[in-house]
Amino acid sequence: MNPSVLTPLQFHALLPFILPRSPAGRQIGDLRARMNAIFHLACTTDPWRALPPEHGKPDTVSRYFRRLTHAGLWERLLEAIKDHFPNHPLNEIAPSSSAPAAEPSVSEASDSSSLSVASASSPP
């Protein structure tokens, strides 16, 4: 699956699940580009270091993803995608066909940190 670029409506639906500021309080530049990069990697098996240059620096994107996961926002986003109505903009980001929901996992090896999508069990 090759993700498309987030539409303004999809990005607006993501706003409650993203961090607009760094821990030091600085405004984070181009949040949409960072989320596009995260969704790009979530749809591939590529490691962070293979992130295409148009998505920015792999270190920057992976650091932002770690902050999202440590804040619990990535998990909340996955739950929201699972729980919203089929025509909600969040479901357009990660459409659920007959396949089970996807859950990312982060491998934090020093050189080969990667984001991969693993199948989660279906809800009862």
N, CA, C and O atoms as a GROMACS GRO file, in nm:
protein
  496
    1MET      N    1   0.084  -0.118   0.000
    1MET     CA    2   0.000   0.000   0.000
    1MET      C    3   0.088   0.124   0.000
    1MET      O    4   0.177   0.137   0.083
    2ASN      N    5   0.063   0.214  -0.093
    2ASN     CA    6   0.139   0.337  -0.101
    2ASN      C    7   0.051   0.451  -0.055
    2ASN      O    8  -0.049   0.481  -0.120
    3PRO      N    9   0.084   0.517   0.057
    3PRO     CA   10  -0.003   0.621   0.111
    3PRO      C   11  -0.002   0.745   0.024
    3PRO      O   12   0.098   0.778  -0.039
    4SER      N   13  -0.115   0.815   0.022
    4SER     CA   14  -0.121   0.942  -0.048
    4SER      C   15  -0.091   1.053   0.052
    4SER      O   16  -0.083   1.030   0.173
    5VAL      N   17  -0.074   1.172   0.000
    5VAL     CA   18  -0.049   1.288   0.084
    5VAL      C   19  -0.178   1.322   0.159
    5VAL      O   20  -0.287   1.313   0.103
    6LEU      N   21  -0.165   1.362   0.284
    6LEU     CA   22  -0.281   1.397   0.365
    6LEU      C   23  -0.354   1.518   0.307
    6LEU      O   24  -0.293   1.618   0.270
    7THR      N   25  -0.485   1.507   0.299
    7THR     CA   26  -0.567   1.619   0.254
    7THR      C   27  -0.584   1.716   0.372
    7THR      O   28  -0.559   1.678   0.486
    8PRO      N   29  -0.627   1.840   0.346
    8PRO     CA   30  -0.652   1.933   0.458
    8PRO      C   31  -0.754   1.878   0.558
    8PRO      O   32  -0.738   1.898   0.678
    9LEU      N   33  -0.857   1.811   0.510
    9LEU     CA   34  -0.958   1.755   0.600
    9LEU      C   35  -0.899   1.643   0.687
    9LEU      O   36  -0.927   1.636   0.806
   10GLN      N   37  -0.818   1.556   0.627
   10GLN     CA   38  -0.754   1.448   0.703
   10GLN      C   39  -0.657   1.506   0.806
   10GLN      O   40  -0.654   1.460   0.920
   11PHE      N   41  -0.579   1.606   0.766
   11PHE     CA   42  -0.485   1.667   0.859
   11PHE      C   43  -0.558   1.732   0.975
   11PHE      O   44  -0.515   1.721   1.090
   12HIS      N   45  -0.668   1.800   0.947
   12HIS     CA   46  -0.748   1.862   1.052
   12HIS      C   47  -0.800   1.757   1.151
   12HIS      O   48  -0.805   1.781   1.271
   13ALA      N   49  -0.839   1.640   1.099
   13ALA     CA   50  -0.887   1.531   1.186
   13ALA      C   51  -0.774   1.475   1.273
   13ALA      O   52  -0.801   1.420   1.379
   14LEU      N   53  -0.649   1.488   1.228
   14LEU     CA   54  -0.533   1.440   1.304
   14LEU      C   55  -0.490   1.534   1.416
   14LEU      O   56  -0.421   1.491   1.509
   15LEU      N   57  -0.529   1.659   1.410
   15LEU     CA   58  -0.478   1.759   1.505
   15LEU      C   59  -0.487   1.720   1.652
   15LEU      O   60  -0.394   1.749   1.727
   16PRO      N   61  -0.595   1.654   1.700
   16PRO     CA   62  -0.597   1.616   1.842
   16PRO      C   63  -0.493   1.508   1.878
   16PRO      O   64  -0.471   1.482   1.996
   17PHE      N   65  -0.431   1.447   1.778
   17PHE     CA   66  -0.340   1.335   1.804
   17PHE      C   67  -0.195   1.368   1.775
   17PHE      O   68  -0.110   1.279   1.775
   18ILE      N   69  -0.163   1.494   1.750
   18ILE     CA   70  -0.025   1.530   1.720
   18ILE      C   71   0.026   1.636   1.816
   18ILE      O   72  -0.052   1.707   1.880
   19LEU      N   73   0.157   1.645   1.827
   19LEU     CA   74   0.221   1.740   1.918
   19LEU      C   75   0.265   1.863   1.840
   19LEU      O   76   0.353   1.852   1.755
   20PRO      N   77   0.208   1.980   1.866
   20PRO     CA   78   0.245   2.100   1.791
   20PRO      C   79   0.375   2.166   1.838
   20PRO      O   80   0.431   2.250   1.768
   21ARG      N   81   0.423   2.126   1.957
   21ARG     CA   82   0.545   2.187   2.011
   21ARG      C   83   0.642   2.081   2.060
   21ARG      O   84   0.602   1.972   2.100
   22SER      N   85   0.770   2.116   2.057
   22SER     CA   86   0.873   2.027   2.109
   22SER      C   87   0.870   2.032   2.261
   22SER      O   88   0.804   2.120   2.318
   23PRO      N   89   0.939   1.940   2.330
   23PRO     CA   90   0.943   1.946   2.477
   23PRO      C   91   1.000   2.078   2.529
   23PRO      O   92   0.968   2.120   2.640
   24ALA      N   93   1.085   2.144   2.448
   24ALA     CA   94   1.142   2.273   2.490
   24ALA      C   95   1.046   2.388   2.462
   24ALA      O   96   1.075   2.503   2.496
   25GLY      N   97   0.930   2.359   2.400
   25GLY     CA   98   0.831   2.462   2.375
   25GLY      C   99   0.838   2.526   2.238
   25GLY      O  100   0.758   2.615   2.207
   26ARG      N  101   0.932   2.482   2.153
   26ARG     CA  102   0.944   2.540   2.019
   26ARG      C  103   0.835   2.484   1.927
   26ARG      O  104   0.798   2.366   1.936
   27GLN      N  105   0.786   2.570   1.839
   27GLN     CA  106   0.687   2.528   1.739
   27GLN      C  107   0.754   2.427   1.644
   27GLN      O  108   0.866   2.449   1.600
   28ILE      N  109   0.685   2.318   1.613
   28ILE     CA  110   0.739   2.217   1.523
   28ILE      C  111   0.700   2.254   1.381
   28ILE      O  112   0.582   2.277   1.351
   29GLY      N  113   0.799   2.259   1.293
   29GLY     CA  114   0.776   2.296   1.154
   29GLY      C  115   0.708   2.187   1.075
   29GLY      O  116   0.738   2.069   1.094
   30ASP      N  117   0.622   2.224   0.987
   30ASP     CA  118   0.548   2.140   0.893
   30ASP      C  119   0.506   2.004   0.949
   30ASP      O  120   0.561   1.899   0.913
   31LEU      N  121   0.409   2.009   1.036
   31LEU     CA  122   0.356   1.887   1.096
   31LEU      C  123   0.296   1.793   0.992
   31LEU      O  124   0.306   1.671   1.005
   32ARG      N  125   0.234   1.849   0.890
   32ARG     CA  126   0.174   1.765   0.786
   32ARG      C  127   0.280   1.681   0.717
   32ARG      O  128   0.258   1.563   0.690
   33ALA      N  129   0.396   1.741   0.688
   33ALA     CA  130   0.504   1.666   0.623
   33ALA      C  131   0.555   1.554   0.713
   33ALA      O  132   0.586   1.445   0.665
   34ARG      N  133   0.564   1.580   0.842
   34ARG     CA  134   0.610   1.475   0.935
   34ARG      C  135   0.510   1.361   0.942
   34ARG      O  136   0.549   1.244   0.944
   35MET      N  137   0.382   1.394   0.946
   35MET     CA  138   0.280   1.288   0.951
   35MET      C  139   0.276   1.211   0.818
   35MET      O  140   0.257   1.089   0.818
   36ASN      N  141   0.294   1.280   0.706
   36ASN     CA  142   0.302   1.210   0.578
   36ASN      C  143   0.418   1.111   0.577
   36ASN      O  144   0.405   1.000   0.527
   37ALA      N  145   0.531   1.152   0.633
   37ALA     CA  146   0.648   1.064   0.640
   37ALA      C  147   0.620   0.943   0.729
   37ALA      O  148   0.658   0.831   0.694
   38ILE      N  149   0.556   0.964   0.842
   38ILE     CA  150   0.525   0.853   0.933
   38ILE      C  151   0.429   0.755   0.866
   38ILE      O  152   0.449   0.634   0.874
   39PHE      N  153   0.325   0.806   0.799
   39PHE     CA  154   0.232   0.717   0.731
   39PHE      C  155   0.298   0.648   0.612
   39PHE      O  156   0.263   0.534   0.580
   40HIS      N  157   0.392   0.715   0.547
   40HIS     CA  158   0.467   0.651   0.438
   40HIS      C  159   0.540   0.528   0.492
   40HIS      O  160   0.532   0.420   0.433
   41LEU      N  161   0.612   0.544   0.601
   41LEU     CA  162   0.687   0.431   0.657
   41LEU      C  163   0.595   0.324   0.717
   41LEU      O  164   0.629   0.206   0.715
   42ALA      N  165   0.480   0.366   0.769
   42ALA     CA  166   0.387   0.269   0.826
   42ALA      C  167   0.331   0.176   0.717
   42ALA      O  168   0.288   0.065   0.746
   43CYS      N  169   0.332   0.222   0.594
   43CYS     CA  170   0.278   0.143   0.483
   43CYS      C  171   0.386   0.065   0.409
   43CYS      O  172   0.356   0.000   0.309
   44THR      N  173   0.508   0.070   0.456
   44THR     CA  174   0.618  -0.004   0.394
   44THR      C  175   0.689  -0.085   0.501
   44THR      O  176   0.653  -0.082   0.619
   45THR      N  177   0.788  -0.158   0.459
   45THR     CA  178   0.873  -0.231   0.554
   45THR      C  179   1.010  -0.167   0.562
   45THR      O  180   1.105  -0.227   0.613
   46ASP      N  181   1.022  -0.044   0.511
   46ASP     CA  182   1.150   0.025   0.508
   46ASP      C  183   1.192   0.071   0.647
   46ASP      O  184   1.107   0.105   0.730
   47PRO      N  185   1.322   0.073   0.673
   47PRO     CA  186   1.371   0.131   0.799
   47PRO      C  187   1.368   0.284   0.790
   47PRO      O  188   1.353   0.340   0.681
   48TRP      N  189   1.383   0.348   0.904
   48TRP     CA  190   1.381   0.494   0.908
   48TRP      C  191   1.485   0.554   0.813
   48TRP      O  192   1.457   0.653   0.744
   49ARG      N  193   1.603   0.495   0.808
   49ARG     CA  194   1.711   0.553   0.727
   49ARG      C  195   1.680   0.551   0.578
   49ARG      O  196   1.747   0.620   0.501
   50ALA      N  197   1.580   0.474   0.534
   50ALA     CA  198   1.542   0.468   0.393
   50ALA      C  199   1.431   0.568   0.358
   50ALA      O  200   1.376   0.563   0.248
   51LEU      N  201   1.399   0.656   0.449
   51LEU     CA  202   1.296   0.756   0.425
   51LEU      C  203   1.336   0.842   0.305
   51LEU      O  204   1.447   0.897   0.304
   52PRO      N  205   1.249   0.856   0.205
   52PRO     CA  206   1.283   0.940   0.089
   52PRO      C  207   1.313   1.084   0.131
   52PRO      O  208   1.251   1.135   0.224
   53PRO      N  209   1.406   1.150   0.064
   53PRO     CA  210   1.447   1.286   0.102
   53PRO      C  211   1.334   1.388   0.106
   53PRO      O  212   1.340   1.484   0.183
   54GLU      N  213   1.230   1.369   0.024
   54GLU     CA  214   1.120   1.466   0.023
   54GLU      C  215   1.041   1.466   0.154
   54GLU      O  216   0.962   1.557   0.178
   55HIS      N  217   1.062   1.364   0.238
   55HIS     CA  218   0.993   1.356   0.367
   55HIS      C  219   1.074   1.416   0.481
   55HIS      O  220   1.026   1.421   0.594
   56GLY      N  221   1.194   1.460   0.455
   56GLY     CA  222   1.277   1.520   0.559
   56GLY      C  223   1.381   1.422   0.612
   56GLY      O  224   1.400   1.314   0.558
   57LYS      N  225   1.448   1.464   0.718
   57LYS     CA  226   1.554   1.382   0.777
   57LYS      C  227   1.494   1.266   0.856
   57LYS      O  228   1.401   1.286   0.935
   58PRO      N  229   1.545   1.145   0.836
   58PRO     CA  230   1.494   1.029   0.911
   58PRO      C  231   1.502   1.047   1.062
   58PRO      O  232   1.411   1.007   1.134
   59ASP      N  233   1.612   1.107   1.111
   59ASP     CA  234   1.627   1.127   1.256
   59ASP      C  235   1.517   1.217   1.312
   59ASP      O  236   1.463   1.191   1.420
   60THR      N  237   1.483   1.322   1.239
   60THR     CA  238   1.381   1.416   1.283
   60THR      C  239   1.244   1.350   1.287
   60THR      O  240   1.170   1.366   1.384
   61VAL      N  241   1.212   1.275   1.182
   61VAL     CA  242   1.081   1.210   1.174
   61VAL      C  243   1.070   1.100   1.280
   61VAL      O  244   0.966   1.087   1.345
   62SER      N  245   1.176   1.020   1.298
   62SER     CA  246   1.170   0.913   1.397
   62SER      C  247   1.162   0.970   1.539
   62SER      O  248   1.094   0.912   1.624
   63ARG      N  249   1.230   1.080   1.565
   63ARG     CA  250   1.222   1.145   1.697
   63ARG      C  251   1.079   1.192   1.723
   63ARG      O  252   1.027   1.175   1.834
   64TYR      N  253   1.015   1.250   1.622
   64TYR     CA  254   0.878   1.297   1.639
   64TYR      C  255   0.784   1.178   1.663
   64TYR      O  256   0.694   1.186   1.747
   65PHE      N  257   0.805   1.068   1.590
   65PHE     CA  258   0.722   0.949   1.612
   65PHE      C  259   0.740   0.895   1.754
   65PHE      O  260   0.642   0.856   1.818
   66ARG      N  261   0.864   0.891   1.803
   66ARG     CA  262   0.888   0.845   1.941
   66ARG      C  263   0.816   0.935   2.041
   66ARG      O  264   0.760   0.886   2.139
   67ARG      N  265   0.816   1.065   2.017
   67ARG     CA  266   0.745   1.156   2.108
   67ARG      C  267   0.595   1.130   2.105
   67ARG      O  268   0.529   1.134   2.209
   68LEU      N  269   0.542   1.102   1.985
   68LEU     CA  270   0.399   1.068   1.976
   68LEU      C  271   0.368   0.941   2.054
   68LEU      O  272   0.268   0.935   2.125
   69THR      N  273   0.452   0.840   2.041
   69THR     CA  274   0.426   0.713   2.109
   69THR      C  275   0.444   0.727   2.260
   69THR      O  276   0.365   0.672   2.337
   70HIS      N  277   0.547   0.799   2.303
   70HIS     CA  278   0.568   0.816   2.447
   70HIS      C  279   0.457   0.897   2.512
   70HIS      O  280   0.426   0.877   2.630
   71ALA      N  281   0.397   0.988   2.437
   71ALA     CA  282   0.286   1.068   2.489
   71ALA      C  283   0.153   0.991   2.482
   71ALA      O  284   0.052   1.039   2.533
   72GLY      N  285   0.154   0.874   2.419
   72GLY     CA  286   0.033   0.793   2.407
   72GLY      C  287  -0.059   0.836   2.294
   72GLY      O  288  -0.170   0.784   2.280
   73LEU      N  289  -0.013   0.932   2.214
   73LEU     CA  290  -0.099   0.986   2.108
   73LEU      C  291  -0.112   0.891   1.989
   73LEU      O  292  -0.217   0.887   1.925
   74TRP      N  293  -0.008   0.816   1.957
   74TRP     CA  294  -0.016   0.722   1.844
   74TRP      C  295  -0.119   0.613   1.874
   74TRP      O  296  -0.198   0.576   1.788
   75GLU      N  297  -0.117   0.563   1.996
   75GLU     CA  298  -0.215   0.461   2.036
   75GLU      C  299  -0.357   0.518   2.031
   75GLU      O  300  -0.449   0.451   1.985
   76ARG      N  301  -0.373   0.642   2.078
   76ARG     CA  302  -0.506   0.706   2.072
   76ARG      C  303  -0.551   0.724   1.928
   76ARG      O  304  -0.670   0.708   1.897
   77LEU      N  305  -0.458   0.757   1.839
   77LEU     CA  306  -0.492   0.773   1.698
   77LEU      C  307  -0.538   0.640   1.638
   77LEU      O  308  -0.637   0.637   1.566
   78LEU      N  309  -0.467   0.533   1.667
   78LEU     CA  310  -0.507   0.401   1.615
   78LEU      C  311  -0.645   0.360   1.667
   78LEU      O  312  -0.726   0.305   1.593
   79GLU      N  313  -0.670   0.389   1.794
   79GLU     CA  314  -0.803   0.359   1.850
   79GLU      C  315  -0.910   0.443   1.782
   79GLU      O  316  -1.019   0.394   1.753
   80ALA      N  317  -0.880   0.569   1.757
   80ALA     CA  318  -0.977   0.658   1.692
   80ALA      C  319  -1.007   0.611   1.550
   80ALA      O  320  -1.122   0.615   1.506
   81ILE      N  321  -0.905   0.568   1.478
   81ILE     CA  322  -0.926   0.517   1.342
   81ILE      C  323  -1.015   0.394   1.347
   81ILE      O  324  -1.103   0.377   1.262
   82LYS      N  325  -0.993   0.309   1.445
   82LYS     CA  326  -1.073   0.188   1.457
   82LYS      C  327  -1.217   0.217   1.495
   82LYS      O  328  -1.308   0.146   1.451
   83ASP      N  329  -1.240   0.320   1.577
   83ASP     CA  330  -1.373   0.346   1.633
   83ASP      C  331  -1.461   0.443   1.554
   83ASP      O  332  -1.581   0.450   1.580
   84HIS      N  333  -1.406   0.517   1.459
   84HIS     CA  334  -1.486   0.617   1.387
   84HIS      C  335  -1.572   0.554   1.279
   84HIS      O  336  -1.549   0.440   1.237
   85PHE      N  337  -1.670   0.629   1.235
   85PHE     CA  338  -1.758   0.586   1.128
   85PHE      C  339  -1.680   0.567   0.999
   85PHE      O  340  -1.576   0.631   0.980
   86PRO      N  341  -1.727   0.482   0.909
   86PRO     CA  342  -1.653   0.453   0.786
   86PRO      C  343  -1.623   0.575   0.699
   86PRO      O  344  -1.522   0.575   0.628
   87ASN      N  345  -1.707   0.678   0.702
   87ASN     CA  346  -1.683   0.794   0.616
   87ASN      C  347  -1.605   0.906   0.687
   87ASN      O  348  -1.594   1.016   0.633
   88HIS      N  349  -1.552   0.880   0.805
   88HIS     CA  350  -1.473   0.980   0.879
   88HIS      C  351  -1.337   0.998   0.810
   88HIS      O  352  -1.281   0.902   0.758
   89PRO      N  353  -1.283   1.122   0.809
   89PRO     CA  354  -1.154   1.146   0.742
   89PRO      C  355  -1.040   1.060   0.794
   89PRO      O  356  -0.949   1.027   0.718
   90LEU      N  357  -1.042   1.023   0.922
   90LEU     CA  358  -0.935   0.938   0.974
   90LEU      C  359  -0.936   0.801   0.906
   90LEU      O  360  -0.830   0.742   0.888
   91ASN      N  361  -1.052   0.751   0.870
   91ASN     CA  362  -1.058   0.621   0.803
   91ASN      C  363  -1.005   0.627   0.661
   91ASN      O  364  -0.968   0.524   0.605
   92GLU      N  365  -1.002   0.746   0.600
   92GLU     CA  366  -0.944   0.762   0.468
   92GLU      C  367  -0.791   0.750   0.474
   92GLU      O  368  -0.728   0.715   0.375
   93ILE      N  369  -0.733   0.780   0.590
   93ILE     CA  370  -0.588   0.770   0.607
   93ILE      C  371  -0.548   0.623   0.612
   93ILE      O  372  -0.453   0.582   0.547
   94ALA      N  373  -0.621   0.545   0.690
   94ALA     CA  374  -0.594   0.403   0.706
   94ALA      C  375  -0.723   0.326   0.684
   94ALA      O  376  -0.788   0.284   0.780
   95PRO      N  377  -0.763   0.309   0.557
   95PRO     CA  378  -0.890   0.240   0.531
   95PRO      C  379  -0.887   0.097   0.582
   95PRO      O  380  -0.787   0.026   0.565
   96SER      N  381  -0.995   0.056   0.644
   96SER     CA  382  -1.003  -0.081   0.693
   96SER      C  383  -1.096  -0.158   0.600
   96SER      O  384  -1.217  -0.137   0.599
   97SER      N  385  -1.037  -0.247   0.524
   97SER     CA  386  -1.117  -0.332   0.438
   97SER      C  387  -1.156  -0.455   0.520
   97SER      O  388  -1.198  -0.441   0.634
   98SER      N  389  -1.144  -0.570   0.465
   98SER     CA  390  -1.174  -0.690   0.542
   98SER      C  391  -1.056  -0.733   0.628
   98SER      O  392  -1.068  -0.825   0.708
   99ALA      N  393  -0.942  -0.665   0.611
   99ALA     CA  394  -0.823  -0.700   0.688
   99ALA      C  395  -0.833  -0.646   0.830
   99ALA      O  396  -0.902  -0.547   0.853
  100PRO      N  397  -0.765  -0.711   0.927
  100PRO     CA  398  -0.766  -0.661   1.064
  100PRO      C  399  -0.691  -0.529   1.074
  100PRO      O  400  -0.614  -0.492   0.985
  101ALA      N  401  -0.715  -0.458   1.182
  101ALA     CA  402  -0.649  -0.329   1.204
  101ALA      C  403  -0.498  -0.347   1.212
  101ALA      O  404  -0.450  -0.452   1.256
  102ALA      N  405  -0.426  -0.246   1.171
  102ALA     CA  406  -0.280  -0.251   1.174
  102ALA      C  407  -0.230  -0.177   1.297
  102ALA      O  408  -0.287  -0.076   1.338
  103GLU      N  409  -0.123  -0.228   1.354
  103GLU     CA  410  -0.064  -0.166   1.472
  103GLU      C  411   0.086  -0.155   1.449
  103GLU      O  412   0.152  -0.256   1.428
  104PRO      N  413   0.142  -0.033   1.454
  104PRO     CA  414   0.284  -0.020   1.427
  104PRO      C  415   0.367  -0.065   1.546
  104PRO      O  416   0.323  -0.060   1.660
  105SER      N  417   0.486  -0.109   1.515
  105SER     CA  418   0.580  -0.141   1.622
  105SER      C  419   0.711  -0.072   1.590
  105SER      O  420   0.746  -0.056   1.474
  106VAL      N  421   0.782  -0.031   1.693
  106VAL     CA  422   0.905   0.041   1.674
  106VAL      C  423   1.020  -0.043   1.725
  106VAL      O  424   1.020  -0.087   1.840
  107SER      N  425   1.118  -0.065   1.638
  107SER     CA  426   1.240  -0.134   1.676
  107SER      C  427   1.344  -0.026   1.701
  107SER      O  428   1.374   0.052   1.610
  108GLU      N  429   1.399  -0.021   1.820
  108GLU     CA  430   1.490   0.088   1.853
  108GLU      C  431   1.635   0.044   1.854
  108GLU      O  432   1.709   0.075   1.948
  109ALA      N  433   1.677  -0.028   1.749
  109ALA     CA  434   1.819  -0.061   1.734
  109ALA      C  435   1.893   0.067   1.697
  109ALA      O  436   1.833   0.157   1.639
  110SER      N  437   2.019   0.076   1.730
  110SER     CA  438   2.092   0.200   1.712
  110SER      C  439   2.099   0.244   1.566
  110SER      O  440   2.074   0.362   1.538
  111ASP      N  441   2.131   0.156   1.473
  111ASP     CA  442   2.142   0.197   1.334
  111ASP      C  443   2.019   0.165   1.252
  111ASP      O  444   1.995   0.230   1.150
  112SER      N  445   1.942   0.068   1.293
  112SER     CA  446   1.833   0.022   1.206
  112SER      C  447   1.696   0.040   1.268
  112SER      O  448   1.611  -0.049   1.261
  113SER      N  449   1.674   0.156   1.329
  113SER     CA  450   1.540   0.183   1.384
  113SER      C  451   1.440   0.181   1.271
  113SER      O  452   1.463   0.241   1.166
  114SER      N  453   1.330   0.112   1.292
  114SER     CA  454   1.232   0.104   1.185
  114SER      C  455   1.091   0.103   1.242
  114SER      O  456   1.069   0.069   1.358
  115LEU      N  457   0.999   0.140   1.158
  115LEU     CA  458   0.857   0.139   1.190
  115LEU      C  459   0.797   0.037   1.098
  115LEU      O  460   0.808   0.049   0.976
  116SER      N  461   0.733  -0.063   1.152
  116SER     CA  462   0.670  -0.162   1.067
  116SER      C  463   0.527  -0.180   1.110
  116SER      O  464   0.490  -0.150   1.224
  117VAL      N  465   0.447  -0.229   1.019
  117VAL     CA  466   0.306  -0.252   1.047
  117VAL      C  467   0.287  -0.401   1.066
  117VAL      O  468   0.322  -0.481   0.979
  118ALA      N  469   0.232  -0.438   1.180
  118ALA     CA  470   0.206  -0.578   1.211
  118ALA      C  471   0.056  -0.594   1.230
  118ALA      O  472  -0.010  -0.503   1.280
  119SER      N  473   0.003  -0.706   1.191
  119SER     CA  474  -0.140  -0.728   1.208
  119SER      C  475  -0.175  -0.745   1.353
  119SER      O  476  -0.107  -0.816   1.426
  120ALA      N  477  -0.279  -0.678   1.393
  120ALA     CA  478  -0.329  -0.693   1.531
  120ALA      C  479  -0.446  -0.788   1.528
  120ALA      O  480  -0.508  -0.809   1.423
  121SER      N  481  -0.476  -0.846   1.640
  121SER     CA  482  -0.589  -0.938   1.645
  121SER      C  483  -0.719  -0.861   1.632
  121SER      O  484  -0.728  -0.746   1.676
  122SER      N  485  -0.817  -0.923   1.573
  122SER     CA  486  -0.947  -0.860   1.555
  122SER      C  487  -1.018  -0.847   1.689
  122SER      O  488  -1.002  -0.933   1.776
  123PRO      N  489  -1.096  -0.739   1.707
  123PRO     CA  490  -1.169  -0.725   1.833
  123PRO      C  491  -1.275  -0.834   1.844
  123PRO      O  492  -1.326  -0.881   1.742
  124PRO      N  493  -1.311  -0.875   1.968
  124PRO     CA  494  -1.406  -0.985   1.985
  124PRO      C  495  -1.543  -0.951   1.934
  124PRO      O  496  -1.634  -1.033   1.942
   0.00000   0.00000   0.00000
